[in-house]
Amino acid sequence: MCHQTPIDKIVVPAMYDGEGITTMPVPGRRCPACLERGDTVWVIPGKCCPVCGTPVS
């Protein structure tokens, strides 16, 4: 069973001080097991759901 930290965005430090921090969306899929229970949990493809541990491809 996988235990992953839920991540839906990656923080990318800027190269110049004036730009600050930029967030970029990461492609994700909803966990099918959690979705059946009525919960929406986004998982990075190839990882396990942080809530129930179901592998998501």
BAPATI-622917 format. One record per residue: residue in one letter; x, y, z of N, C-alpha, C, CB in turn. Coordinates in steps of 0.05 Angstrom, whole numbers, plus 32768, in hexadecimal, padded with zeros to 4 digits. Glycine has a CB too. Example, Ala and Ser with C-alpha at 12.3 -4.5 7.8 and 13.67 -1.06 7.14 Angstrom:
<r><code>A</code><n_u>8108</n_u><n_v>7F8E</n_v><n_w>809C</n_w><ca_u>80F6</ca_u><ca_v>7FA6</ca_v><ca_w>809C</ca_w><c_u>8108</c_u><c_v>7FBE</c_v><c_w>809C</c_w><cb_u>80E2</cb_u><cb_v>7FA7</cb_v><cb_w>80B5</cb_w></r>
<r><code>S</code><n_u>8101</n_u><n_v>7FD3</n_v><n_w>808E</n_w><ca_u>8111</ca_u><ca_v>7FEB</ca_v><ca_w>808F</ca_w><c_u>8102</c_u><c_v>8001</c_v><c_w>809D</c_w><cb_u>811A</cb_u><cb_v>7FF4</cb_v><cb_w>8072</cb_w></r>
//
This chain:
<r><code>M</code><n_u>8011</n_u><n_v>7FE8</n_v><n_w>8000</n_w><ca_u>8000</ca_u><ca_v>8000</ca_v><ca_w>8000</ca_w><c_u>8012</c_u><c_v>8019</c_v><c_w>8000</c_w><cb_u>7FED</cb_u><cb_v>8000</cb_v><cb_w>8019</cb_w></r>
<r><code>C</code><n_u>800B</n_u><n_v>802C</n_v><n_w>7FF0</n_w><ca_u>801B</ca_u><ca_v>8045</ca_v><ca_w>7FEE</ca_w><c_u>8011</c_u><c_v>8059</c_v><c_w>8003</c_w><cb_u>8019</cb_u><cb_v>8050</cb_v><cb_w>7FD2</cb_w></r>
<r><code>H</code><n_u>8023</n_u><n_v>8068</n_v><n_w>800D</n_w><ca_u>801B</ca_u><ca_v>807F</ca_v><ca_w>801E</ca_w><c_u>8029</c_u><c_v>8097</c_v><c_w>8013</c_w><cb_u>8023</cb_u><cb_v>807A</cb_v><cb_w>803C</cb_w></r>
<r><code>Q</code><n_u>801A</n_u><n_v>80A7</n_v><n_w>8003</n_w><ca_u>8025</ca_u><ca_v>80BE</ca_v><ca_w>7FF5</ca_w><c_u>8019</c_u><c_v>80D7</c_v><c_w>8001</c_w><cb_u>801F</cb_u><cb_v>80BD</cb_v><cb_w>7FD7</cb_w></r>
<r><code>T</code><n_u>8028</n_u><n_v>80ED</n_v><n_w>8000</n_w><ca_u>801E</ca_u><ca_v>8107</ca_v><ca_w>8008</ca_w><c_u>800D</c_u><c_v>8112</c_v><c_w>7FF2</c_w><cb_u>8036</cb_u><cb_v>811A</cb_v><cb_w>800F</cb_w></r>
<r><code>P</code><n_u>7FF5</n_u><n_v>811B</n_v><n_w>7FF8</n_w><ca_u>7FE4</ca_u><ca_v>8126</ca_v><ca_w>7FE3</ca_w><c_u>7FF0</c_u><c_v>8140</c_v><c_w>7FD7</c_w><cb_u>7FC7</cb_u><cb_v>812C</cb_v><cb_w>7FED</cb_w></r>
<r><code>I</code><n_u>7FF5</n_u><n_v>813F</n_v><n_w>7FBE</n_w><ca_u>8001</ca_u><ca_v>8156</ca_v><ca_w>7FB0</ca_w><c_u>7FF0</c_u><c_v>815C</c_v><c_w>7F97</c_w><cb_u>801F</cb_u><cb_v>8151</cb_v><cb_w>7FA8</cb_w></r>
<r><code>D</code><n_u>7FE6</n_u><n_v>8175</n_v><n_w>7F95</n_w><ca_u>7FD7</ca_u><ca_v>817C</ca_v><ca_w>7F7D</ca_w><c_u>7FE5</c_u><c_v>8192</c_v><c_w>7F6E</c_w><cb_u>7FBB</cb_u><cb_v>8183</cb_v><cb_w>7F84</cb_w></r>
<r><code>K</code><n_u>7FFA</n_u><n_v>819E</n_v><n_w>7F7A</n_w><ca_u>8009</ca_u><ca_v>81B2</ca_v><ca_w>7F6C</ca_w><c_u>8026</c_u><c_v>81B0</c_v><c_w>7F73</c_w><cb_u>7FFE</cb_u><cb_v>81CF</cb_v><cb_w>7F73</cb_w></r>
<r><code>I</code><n_u>8037</n_u><n_v>81B9</n_v><n_w>7F60</n_w><ca_u>8053</ca_u><ca_v>81B9</ca_v><ca_w>7F65</ca_w><c_u>805B</c_u><c_v>81D6</c_v><c_w>7F68</c_w><cb_u>8064</cb_u><cb_v>81AB</cb_v><cb_w>7F4E</cb_w></r>
<r><code>V</code><n_u>806B</n_u><n_v>81DC</n_v><n_w>7F7D</n_w><ca_u>8074</ca_u><ca_v>81F8</ca_v><ca_w>7F80</ca_w><c_u>808F</c_u><c_v>81FA</c_v><c_w>7F73</c_w><cb_u>8076</cb_u><cb_v>81FF</cb_v><cb_w>7F9F</cb_w></r>
<r><code>V</code><n_u>8091</n_u><n_v>820D</n_v><n_w>7F61</n_w><ca_u>80AA</ca_u><ca_v>8211</ca_v><ca_w>7F52</ca_w><c_u>80B6</c_u><c_v>822C</c_v><c_w>7F5A</c_w><cb_u>80A5</cb_u><cb_v>8210</cb_v><cb_w>7F33</cb_w></r>
<r><code>P</code><n_u>80CD</n_u><n_v>822C</n_v><n_w>7F67</n_w><ca_u>80D9</ca_u><ca_v>8246</ca_v><ca_w>7F6E</ca_w><c_u>80E1</c_u><c_v>8255</c_v><c_w>7F55</c_w><cb_u>80F2</cb_u><cb_v>8242</cb_v><cb_w>7F80</cb_w></r>
<r><code>A</code><n_u>80DD</n_u><n_v>826F</n_v><n_w>7F56</n_w><ca_u>80E4</ca_u><ca_v>8280</ca_v><ca_w>7F3F</ca_w><c_u>8102</c_u><c_v>8285</c_v><c_w>7F3E</c_w><cb_u>80D4</cb_u><cb_v>829B</cb_v><cb_w>7F40</cb_w></r>
<r><code>M</code><n_u>810B</n_u><n_v>828B</n_v><n_w>7F26</n_w><ca_u>8128</ca_u><ca_v>8290</ca_v><ca_w>7F22</ca_w><c_u>812F</c_u><c_v>82AD</c_v><c_w>7F2A</c_w><cb_u>8130</cb_u><cb_v>828B</cb_v><cb_w>7F05</cb_w></r>
<r><code>Y</code><n_u>811B</n_u><n_v>82BF</n_v><n_w>7F2A</n_w><ca_u>8120</ca_u><ca_v>82DA</ca_v><ca_w>7F31</ca_w><c_u>810E</c_u><c_v>82E2</c_v><c_w>7F49</c_w><cb_u>8119</cb_u><cb_v>82ED</cb_v><cb_w>7F19</cb_w></r>
<r><code>D</code><n_u>8119</n_u><n_v>82F3</n_v><n_w>7F5A</n_w><ca_u>810B</ca_u><ca_v>82FA</ca_v><ca_w>7F73</ca_w><c_u>80EF</c_u><c_v>8307</c_v><c_w>7F6D</c_w><cb_u>811B</cb_u><cb_v>830D</cb_v><cb_w>7F83</cb_w></r>
<r><code>G</code><n_u>80ED</n_u><n_v>8316</n_v><n_w>7F57</n_w><ca_u>80D4</ca_u><ca_v>8324</ca_v><ca_w>7F52</ca_w><c_u>80BD</c_u><c_v>8312</c_v><c_w>7F4A</c_w><cb_u>80D9</cb_u><cb_v>8337</cb_v><cb_w>7F3C</cb_w></r>
<r><code>E</code><n_u>80C3</n_u><n_v>82F9</n_v><n_w>7F42</n_w><ca_u>80AE</ca_u><ca_v>82E7</ca_v><ca_w>7F39</ca_w><c_u>809F</c_u><c_v>82D8</c_v><c_w>7F4F</c_w><cb_u>80BA</cb_u><cb_v>82D3</cb_v><cb_w>7F26</cb_w></r>
<r><code>G</code><n_u>80AC</n_u><n_v>82D4</n_v><n_w>7F66</n_w><ca_u>809E</ca_u><ca_v>82C6</ca_v><ca_w>7F7C</ca_w><c_u>809D</c_u><c_v>82A8</c_v><c_w>7F76</c_w><cb_u>8083</cb_u><cb_v>82D1</cb_v><cb_w>7F80</cb_w></r>
<r><code>I</code><n_u>8088</n_u><n_v>829B</n_v><n_w>7F81</n_w><ca_u>8084</ca_u><ca_v>827F</ca_v><ca_w>7F7E</ca_w><c_u>806D</c_u><c_v>827A</c_v><c_w>7F6B</c_w><cb_u>807F</cb_u><cb_v>8271</cb_v><cb_w>7F9A</cb_w></r>
<r><code>T</code><n_u>8071</n_u><n_v>8267</n_v><n_w>7F59</n_w><ca_u>805C</ca_u><ca_v>8260</ca_v><ca_w>7F45</ca_w><c_u>8053</c_u><c_v>8244</c_v><c_w>7F4A</c_w><cb_u>8067</cb_u><cb_v>8263</cb_v><cb_w>7F28</cb_w></r>
<r><code>T</code><n_u>8039</n_u><n_v>8240</n_v><n_w>7F48</n_w><ca_u>802E</ca_u><ca_v>8224</ca_v><ca_w>7F4B</ca_w><c_u>8026</c_u><c_v>821B</c_v><c_w>7F2F</c_w><cb_u>8017</cb_u><cb_v>8223</cb_v><cb_w>7F5F</cb_w></r>
<r><code>M</code><n_u>802B</n_u><n_v>8201</n_v><n_w>7F2A</n_w><ca_u>8023</ca_u><ca_v>81F6</ca_v><ca_w>7F11</ca_w><c_u>8011</c_u><c_v>81DE</c_v><c_w>7F16</c_w><cb_u>803D</cb_u><cb_v>81EE</cb_v><cb_w>7F00</cb_w></r>
<r><code>P</code><n_u>7FFB</n_u><n_v>81DB</n_v><n_w>7F07</n_w><ca_u>7FEA</ca_u><ca_v>81C4</ca_v><ca_w>7F0B</ca_w><c_u>7FF8</c_u><c_v>81AA</c_v><c_w>7F02</c_w><cb_u>7FD0</cb_u><cb_v>81C7</cb_v><cb_w>7EFD</cb_w></r>
<r><code>V</code><n_u>7FF2</n_u><n_v>8195</n_v><n_w>7F10</n_w><ca_u>7FFD</ca_u><ca_v>817B</ca_v><ca_w>7F0A</ca_w><c_u>7FE5</c_u><c_v>8169</c_v><c_w>7F00</c_w><cb_u>800B</cb_u><cb_v>816E</cb_v><cb_w>7F22</cb_w></r>
<r><code>P</code><n_u>7FE9</n_u><n_v>815B</n_v><n_w>7EEA</n_w><ca_u>7FD3</ca_u><ca_v>814A</ca_v><ca_w>7EE1</ca_w><c_u>7FCC</c_u><c_v>8135</c_v><c_w>7EF6</c_w><cb_u>7FD9</cb_u><cb_v>813D</cb_v><cb_w>7EC6</cb_w></r>
<r><code>G</code><n_u>7FB3</n_u><n_v>8132</n_v><n_w>7EFC</n_w><ca_u>7FAB</ca_u><ca_v>811E</ca_v><ca_w>7F10</ca_w><c_u>7F92</c_u><c_v>8110</c_v><c_w>7F08</c_w><cb_u>7FA7</cb_u><cb_v>812C</cb_v><cb_w>7F2B</cb_w></r>
<r><code>R</code><n_u>7F8C</n_u><n_v>80FA</n_v><n_w>7F16</n_w><ca_u>7F74</ca_u><ca_v>80EA</ca_v><ca_w>7F12</ca_w><c_u>7F66</c_u><c_v>80E7</c_v><c_w>7F2C</c_w><cb_u>7F7B</cb_u><cb_v>80CF</cb_v><cb_w>7F04</cb_w></r>
<r><code>R</code><n_u>7F4C</n_u><n_v>80E4</n_v><n_w>7F2B</n_w><ca_u>7F3D</ca_u><ca_v>80DF</ca_v><ca_w>7F43</ca_w><c_u>7F40</c_u><c_v>80C1</c_v><c_w>7F4B</c_w><cb_u>7F20</cb_u><cb_v>80E7</cb_v><cb_w>7F40</cb_w></r>
<r><code>C</code><n_u>7F42</n_u><n_v>80BC</n_v><n_w>7F64</n_w><ca_u>7F44</ca_u><ca_v>80A0</ca_v><ca_w>7F6E</ca_w><c_u>7F29</c_u><c_v>8093</c_v><c_w>7F6A</c_w><cb_u>7F4D</cb_u><cb_v>80A0</cb_v><cb_w>7F8C</cb_w></r>
<r><code>P</code><n_u>7F28</n_u><n_v>807C</n_v><n_w>7F5C</n_w><ca_u>7F0E</ca_u><ca_v>806F</ca_v><ca_w>7F56</ca_w><c_u>7F01</c_u><c_v>8064</c_v><c_w>7F6F</c_w><cb_u>7F12</cb_u><cb_v>805A</cb_v><cb_w>7F42</cb_w></r>
<r><code>A</code><n_u>7F12</n_u><n_v>805A</n_v><n_w>7F82</n_w><ca_u>7F06</ca_u><ca_v>804E</ca_v><ca_w>7F9B</ca_w><c_u>7EF9</c_u><c_v>8064</c_v><c_w>7FAC</c_w><cb_u>7F1C</cb_u><cb_v>8040</cb_v><cb_w>7FAB</cb_w></r>
<r><code>C</code><n_u>7F07</n_u><n_v>807B</n_v><n_w>7FAF</n_w><ca_u>7EFC</ca_u><ca_v>8091</ca_v><ca_w>7FBE</ca_w><c_u>7EE3</c_u><c_v>809D</c_v><c_w>7FB0</c_w><cb_u>7F11</cb_u><cb_v>80A7</cb_v><cb_w>7FC3</cb_w></r>
<r><code>L</code><n_u>7EE5</n_u><n_v>809E</n_v><n_w>7F96</n_w><ca_u>7ECF</ca_u><ca_v>80A9</ca_v><ca_w>7F86</ca_w><c_u>7EB5</c_u><c_v>8099</c_v><c_w>7F8A</c_w><cb_u>7ED6</cb_u><cb_v>80AA</cb_v><cb_w>7F68</cb_w></r>
<r><code>E</code><n_u>7EB8</n_u><n_v>807E</n_v><n_w>7F8D</n_w><ca_u>7EA1</ca_u><ca_v>806D</ca_v><ca_w>7F92</ca_w><c_u>7E94</c_u><c_v>8073</c_v><c_w>7FAD</c_w><cb_u>7EA8</cb_u><cb_v>8050</cb_v><cb_w>7F91</cb_w></r>
<r><code>R</code><n_u>7EA4</n_u><n_v>807C</n_v><n_w>7FC0</n_w><ca_u>7E9A</ca_u><ca_v>8083</ca_v><ca_w>7FDB</ca_w><c_u>7E90</c_u><c_v>80A0</c_v><c_w>7FDB</c_w><cb_u>7EB0</cb_u><cb_v>8080</cb_v><cb_w>7FF0</cb_w></r>
<r><code>G</code><n_u>7E92</n_u><n_v>80AE</n_v><n_w>7FC5</n_w><ca_u>7E88</ca_u><ca_v>80C9</ca_v><ca_w>7FC4</ca_w><c_u>7E9D</c_u><c_v>80DE</c_v><c_w>7FCB</c_w><cb_u>7E71</cb_u><cb_v>80CC</cb_v><cb_w>7FD6</cb_w></r>
<r><code>D</code><n_u>7EB6</n_u><n_v>80D6</n_v><n_w>7FCE</n_w><ca_u>7ECC</ca_u><ca_v>80E9</ca_v><ca_w>7FD4</ca_w><c_u>7EDC</c_u><c_v>80EF</c_v><c_w>7FBA</c_w><cb_u>7EDF</cb_u><cb_v>80DD</cb_v><cb_w>7FEA</cb_w></r>
<r><code>T</code><n_u>7EE6</n_u><n_v>8107</n_v><n_w>7FB8</n_w><ca_u>7EF6</ca_u><ca_v>810E</ca_v><ca_w>7FA1</ca_w><c_u>7F13</c_u><c_v>8112</c_v><c_w>7FAB</c_w><cb_u>7EEC</cb_u><cb_v>8128</cb_v><cb_w>7F92</cb_w></r>
<r><code>V</code><n_u>7F24</n_u><n_v>80FF</n_v><n_w>7FA4</n_w><ca_u>7F40</ca_u><ca_v>8100</ca_v><ca_w>7FAC</ca_w><c_u>7F51</c_u><c_v>80FF</c_v><c_w>7F92</c_w><cb_u>7F48</cb_u><cb_v>80E9</cb_v><cb_w>7FBF</cb_w></r>
<r><code>W</code><n_u>7F61</n_u><n_v>8114</n_v><n_w>7F8D</n_w><ca_u>7F72</ca_u><ca_v>8115</ca_v><ca_w>7F75</ca_w><c_u>7F8C</c_u><c_v>8107</c_v><c_w>7F7B</c_w><cb_u>7F76</cb_u><cb_v>8132</cb_v><cb_w>7F6C</cb_w></r>
<r><code>V</code><n_u>7F96</n_u><n_v>80F7</n_v><n_w>7F68</n_w><ca_u>7FAE</ca_u><ca_v>80E8</ca_v><ca_w>7F6B</ca_w><c_u>7FBF</c_u><c_v>80EB</c_v><c_w>7F51</c_w><cb_u>7FA9</cb_u><cb_v>80CA</cb_v><cb_w>7F70</cb_w></r>
<r><code>I</code><n_u>7FD9</n_u><n_v>80EE</n_v><n_w>7F54</n_w><ca_u>7FEB</ca_u><ca_v>80EF</ca_v><ca_w>7F3D</ca_w><c_u>7FEB</c_u><c_v>80D3</c_v><c_w>7F31</c_w><cb_u>8008</cb_u><cb_v>80F9</cb_v><cb_w>7F45</cb_w></r>
<r><code>P</code><n_u>7FE7</n_u><n_v>80D0</n_v><n_w>7F17</n_w><ca_u>7FE7</ca_u><ca_v>80B6</ca_v><ca_w>7F0A</ca_w><c_u>8001</c_u><c_v>80A7</c_v><c_w>7F10</c_w><cb_u>7FE4</cb_u><cb_v>80B9</cb_v><cb_w>7EEC</cb_w></r>
<r><code>G</code><n_u>7FFE</n_u><n_v>808D</n_v><n_w>7F17</n_w><ca_u>8015</ca_u><ca_v>807D</ca_v><ca_w>7F1E</ca_w><c_u>801A</c_u><c_v>807C</c_v><c_w>7F3C</c_w><cb_u>802D</cb_u><cb_v>8087</cb_v><cb_w>7F10</cb_w></r>
<r><code>K</code><n_u>800C</n_u><n_v>808C</n_v><n_w>7F4B</n_w><ca_u>800F</ca_u><ca_v>808D</ca_v><ca_w>7F68</ca_w><c_u>7FF7</c_u><c_v>807F</c_v><c_w>7F76</c_w><cb_u>8013</cb_u><cb_v>80AA</cb_v><cb_w>7F73</cb_w></r>
<r><code>C</code><n_u>7FF8</n_u><n_v>807D</n_v><n_w>7F90</n_w><ca_u>7FE2</ca_u><ca_v>8072</ca_v><ca_w>7F9F</ca_w><c_u>7FD2</c_u><c_v>8088</c_v><c_w>7FAC</c_w><cb_u>7FEC</cb_u><cb_v>805E</cb_v><cb_w>7FB4</cb_w></r>
<r><code>C</code><n_u>7FB8</n_u><n_v>8083</n_v><n_w>7FB0</n_w><ca_u>7FA7</ca_u><ca_v>8097</ca_v><ca_w>7FBD</ca_w><c_u>7FB0</c_u><c_v>809B</c_v><c_w>7FD9</c_w><cb_u>7F89</cb_u><cb_v>808D</cb_v><cb_w>7FBC</cb_w></r>
<r><code>P</code><n_u>7FB3</n_u><n_v>80B4</n_v><n_w>7FE2</n_w><ca_u>7FBC</ca_u><ca_v>80B9</ca_v><ca_w>7FFE</ca_w><c_u>7FA7</c_u><c_v>80B2</c_v><c_w>8012</c_w><cb_u>7FC5</cb_u><cb_v>80D6</cb_v><cb_w>8001</cb_w></r>
<r><code>V</code><n_u>7F8E</n_u><n_v>80B0</n_v><n_w>800A</n_w><ca_u>7F78</ca_u><ca_v>80AA</ca_v><ca_w>801D</ca_w><c_u>7F75</c_u><c_v>808C</c_v><c_w>8021</c_w><cb_u>7F5E</cb_u><cb_v>80B7</cb_v><cb_w>8013</cb_w></r>
<r><code>C</code><n_u>7F72</n_u><n_v>807D</n_v><n_w>800B</n_w><ca_u>7F6B</ca_u><ca_v>8061</ca_v><ca_w>800D</ca_w><c_u>7F82</c_u><c_v>804F</c_v><c_w>8004</c_w><cb_u>7F53</cb_u><cb_v>805B</cb_v><cb_w>7FFD</cb_w></r>
<r><code>G</code><n_u>7F96</n_u><n_v>8059</n_v><n_w>7FF6</n_w><ca_u>7FAD</ca_u><ca_v>8048</ca_v><ca_w>7FED</ca_w><c_u>7FA9</c_u><c_v>803A</c_v><c_w>7FD3</c_w><cb_u>7FB2</cb_u><cb_v>8034</cb_v><cb_w>8002</cb_w></r>
<r><code>T</code><n_u>7F93</n_u><n_v>8040</n_v><n_w>7FC5</n_w><ca_u>7F8E</ca_u><ca_v>8034</ca_v><ca_w>7FAB</ca_w><c_u>7FA1</c_u><c_v>803E</c_v><c_w>7F96</c_w><cb_u>7F71</cb_u><cb_v>8039</cb_v><cb_w>7FA2</cb_w></r>
<r><code>P</code><n_u>7FB0</n_u><n_v>802D</n_v><n_w>7F87</n_w><ca_u>7FC1</ca_u><ca_v>8036</ca_v><ca_w>7F71</ca_w><c_u>7FB0</c_u><c_v>8042</c_v><c_w>7F5B</c_w><cb_u>7FD2</cb_u><cb_v>801F</cb_v><cb_w>7F66</cb_w></r>
<r><code>V</code><n_u>7FB9</n_u><n_v>8059</n_v><n_w>7F51</n_w><ca_u>7FAB</ca_u><ca_v>8067</ca_v><ca_w>7F3B</ca_w><c_u>7FBD</c_u><c_v>8069</c_v><c_w>7F23</c_w><cb_u>7FA2</cb_u><cb_v>8084</cb_v><cb_w>7F45</cb_w></r>
<r><code>S</code><n_u>7FB3</n_u><n_v>805F</n_v><n_w>7F0C</n_w><ca_u>7FC4</ca_u><ca_v>805F</ca_v><ca_w>7EF4</ca_w><c_u>7FBB</c_u><c_v>8074</c_v><c_w>7EE1</c_w><cb_u>7FC4</cb_u><cb_v>8044</cb_v><cb_w>7EE6</cb_w></r>
//
